[in-house]
Structure formats: C-alpha cells, structure tokens
Amino acid sequence: MRARIENDVVFLHHEDVPKFKKGGSVVRNSYFWALRSIAACASRDRDWEYESEVWLALTRMLLSFAESRYLGVRETMLEFPISQGQIPPVLRDVSTWE
C-alpha cells in the first residue's frame, strides 16, 4: 500500500486500502475493519490516517495478516516513496521503498 508520513501521521493511499464487500471474503472484510478500527480518519475517498500512537498496532496487524498468507505482499506492506527519508523503526518490518 502506498504510504507517506507527514507530521507523525502515516497516510495510506485511499485507492490501496482494502475495500469492504458485502458477502465478500471474510479475511478481506476482517482486514478492512481491523485497519479501520485503529485509523484516526478512514474515509472512502480520502487517504486513511494513522497517528504515531497506533503505529505498533498497525505493524502487528499488517504482520499478522501477512503471515496468514491469504493476502498478497502488496496488500500488507507499506510502500514509502524514496523521498520520504528514513522509515521509523517501529514500521520497518512492514515497510519498503517504492
């Protein structure tokens, strides 16, 4: 998922976050609700926001869903632009450069 950090807030690109689908995959819908539950802002047409207080929870959640192998790597990995600078240590296990 494309991500960026501004003022100690992680923004996930709204086109990359999981979509809830009525009658859809239980894993994907659970992933949607789990990510939404810790987001500071999670609107349909805006980037989702995660404050630094939940970054550890975000990391653990992404690792957990990645380890389940029901979701692809691109769905559970944060992709930061190279221009972002250094990735915070708490996010490194679930992050890469675009």
Secondary structure, DSSP 4 states (H G I P E B T S, - for coil): -BEEEETTEEEE-TTTS----TT--HHHHHHHHHHHHH-SB--TTS-EEEEGGGHHHHHHHHHHHHHHTSS-HHHHSEEE-GGG-SPPGGGGGGEEE-
